[in-house]
Amino acid sequence: MQNTAKTYSTFNLFIRSSIFFLYSGISIALYSFLCICSFPFPLRYRQWLIRTYLRFYIYLLKIICHVDYRVHGLENIPTTRKGVILCKHQSTWETFFLPTLFHNLAIILKRELLWVPFFGWGLATLDPIAIDRRKKASAMQQIIEKGKKCLADGRWILVFPEGTRMPVGHAGKYQLGGARLAIAANCPIIPIAHNAGRFWPRKSFIKHPGVIQVIVGPVIESEGRTPEELMGLAKAWIETTAAEM
């Protein structure tokens, strides 16, 4: 699917985005109650429930707003062990997409997100690692303790090291939490770059038609490296790859 944004008028894009916005609001509200009802069930069933919704959500984004995606580098995802995923953060899109690519995922996020009506309630069913970023020492301890347990249970750990969505072409300050966890758990880092911010920009209502490119980078081993060195390698690959898009 080629980028055909120039063939759509602003009004057309607004109408498409409005329809998708309406669907998002209604479906997230309704689905959150279904997620709440699923709390008594094992985590794998709750994750399946969320993934089913997210796949349909991304499918309707393609149908309504003509935003598609392509994934490259799937061969770089380890099949015999789990690790820490460090992903570029440009858009809302990647937060919806990555749980469909990496099953059994634990997301490191700020605790306040779980308080967001509907969206946060559904997010809570995935048993994320929710931290209070104001308490840095205890937050880091929680990341390592719960992160190691999740990895031991066969779960991926997803970290957006910039902490917040950044405009296309900009890099935020990469926090060391994901690198510290990888070293503490002796697991690899899987870097991911993408250009979702071109088509679903941060703080933008309009969705722009096109094909989001997602690239899974080569595994970066943590053994024998400092957190600064490990994060430096991941950041260099992510930012260089994102810039080439």
Secondary structure, DSSP 8 states (H G I E B T S, - for coil): ----GGGS-HHHHHHHHHHHHHHHHHHHHHHHHHHHHTTTS-HHHHHHHHHHHHHHHHHHHHHHH-EEEEEE-GGGS-SS---EEEE---SSHHHHHHHHHSSSEEEEEEGGGGGSTTHHHHHHTT--EEE-TTSHHHHHHHHHHHHHHHHHTT-EEEE-TTSS---TT------SHHHHHHHHHT--EEEEEE-GGGTS-TT-S----EEEEEEE---B--TT--HHHHHHHHHHHHHHHHHH-
